[in-house]
Amino acid sequence: MAEDIFDKVFSLFSGDNDPDGNKRVFLRQVLKNLTQSKYAKFFKPRTEEVDPAFAYFLYDLYKTVLPLQSFVQNRGQLDRIKQITVEAYLDKTSFEIARRIRADAASTMLKTMKPQELTKRLEADLKTLSAGFDANRTVAINRTYNLISAFIRFVSFDFAVILKRFDNGFKVGDPNYIPKFAAVRAVNLVKAIESFRNAAAPLNVEGDWKVVLGIFKAALNGVELIPYDQWQNLVLNLRDVQLSNIMDLMIQATLKDPLWQGRVTRAEENLAEAWIDAKREDIRRLIDGIVLNQRDARISSLATVIFGTPDITRLSYYTLKENEIYKRSNLDGFIYAAGLNYLYAFISDYVYRELLELCDILLVRGQWTAIALSREMSEGYHSMKGYNEKIEEFDEDLAESGKDGSRLRTALLRVDRDQSQFRYINSITAGLNERALELIENANQSFSVVGKHLRNLSEDLQKSPHDLIINWKELNLVSKSPLPQRIEEAVTKIGSITQLLQIITTL
């Protein structure tokens, strides 16, 4: 199809239907343009060779950019270039915000600010920073960075690969080497010439190279990579060569294709949008980190109030230790392991011991004025006790002989060589986590019921006459310690476990 189009084009210009003849006419014009070019010395039409003059032209460019190549190949430096490019166009307020949106800066501010205050400040920073990126600033940042990208692409070009074609003994990285270039068959250099042409084409003479080189200088803490005048002369010389169309003519003559046209890919990166998106993500991450730290600190504090330590493990399989296996493989794992262990420990250590005796005094020996209230508290207490057996059954399902444990262990052995096992394991743990969450939430409802009645009883003790239980004096005599104190401690314990489990289940 493409050849048909070319043939029609030739016919239009020549007035006949001889495609081969038309092609010869155009090729003769290509050769004529070559011989008349200012840079005709680059190519030898008769022998179809690229002259050493072209190699020396490239060599002069190579020596100029050689000191820059190691810098532009450093990924860390290029990230710094991006940062400096954006900061060069920020106003004072946005610049200060950008500097303090860092984990170390946030940690420092947390020493003098409450977490809630810092979170509000970061939210305000995000709003201010986003508003500062108007259309004009975005265009200016992207224009400069696309010029930088063209600079990096050209400087990174592998001149040595071409130069070695002209001189087998060429020493890479040695600016003092005196080359001995010889002519090379053009057909062997077509791809290389095209690559160089594409790398050089985006260098814009009208671009603000002073700003670009200034950004590189800032990245190197004041060290100048290349003087502006030297770089400007390089760009001007390249533009002169490009305007002569000599490289296109060389390729057309070599390929015997007068209609050959190279395609130039220009960098069109939206650095401004990418940068502001990254900063938004940084702020969100910092806020999430603050919230998570608050959450972890609150959990640790409540667990210490209840158990004397935040490190509680009572189950055998659904535990944080067992969860490490899943974390190492980037699997979802046991999300509520800490919560379920806290719940089991609380029922075992407190509900079955201290609370059992207290409820026996209050519910069995107490003379309630409203039997319905007594029954509601009793049902709540017995419901609390029943969850330990359910949790034990749940945990046993994860044993080697359990229905879930056997499946998980088999899948974990295969996960490194079979990616489908990831989905399979996550589907099993998702079901387990759902069951664990249901156990925790239902148990917490029972805690809330018992806690509410204990608070009411604590208030009733202070009244005269009493509204709920009428024989407080008698009950106090059979208690191993004063009932007001025991009830208040129970209210605190149950209130703490309720808060703890609510925080854990609010992920």
Number of C-alpha atoms within 10 A of each C-alpha: 6 6 9 10 10 15 18 16 16 22 17 12 11 16 10 12 13 13 18 10 15 22 21 15 15 18 19 14 15 22 19 13 16 25 17 10 16 14 17 20 14 23 27 18 18 7 11 16 20 25 21 20 17 19 25 17 13 17 18 12 18 20 15 17 20 17 15 15 18 11 18 18 13 10 10 10 15 17 12 15 22 18 16 16 26 21 18 12 15 18 11 10 12 19 15 14 17 20 10 16 18 16 14 10 11 21 14 12 15 16 9 9 13 10 18 14 12 19 22 12 13 22 15 12 21 22 12 14 20 15 10 15 18 9 9 8 15 18 15 14 22 20 20 20 23 18 22 25 20 21 20 18 18 22 24 18 16 15 21 17 12 16 24 16 18 23 18 12 13 18 15 13 13 10 14 8 11 9 17 13 20 16 20 20 17 22 15 13 17 18 12 14 17 19 15 17 20 18 21 21 17 20 23 16 15 8 13 13 21 13 16 19 19 17 23 24 16 15 20 15 9 11 11 14 16 15 10 16 11 10 17 14 12 18 19 15 15 20 18 14 16 15 10 17 16 22 23 22 26 27 22 19 23 21 13 15 16 21 15 13 12 13 10 14 10 15 16 13 13 15 21 22 15 11 14 19 13 12 19 20 13 18 23 16 14 20 21 13 15 19 15 13 13 14 17 14 13 15 23 17 16 22 21 15 15 21 17 12 12 17 12 19 18 15 20 14 20 28 22 18 13 14 17 14 13 18 12 9 13 10 16 18 25 23 22 23 22 21 24 25 21 25 24 24 19 19 18 14 12 17 22 14 11 12 18 14 14 18 19 12 16 23 17 12 14 18 17 19 13 11 11 10 13 19 13 13 22 20 14 19 20 14 17 22 18 12 19 20 11 13 20 13 12 20 21 19 17 20 17 15 11 15 12 20 18 14 16 20 14 13 17 17 11 13 16 12 8 11 10 12 18 19 13 16 22 17 13 16 20 16 12 22 20 12 14 22 20 13 19 24 15 13 22 21 15 21 21 17 17 26 23 16 19 21 16 14 20 18 15 17 19 10 11 8 10 16 15 22 19 17 14 18 10 12 17 15 11 12 13 10 10 12 21 16 11 17 21 16 12 21 19 17 20 24 19 19 24 22 16 23 23 16 15 19 15 7 9
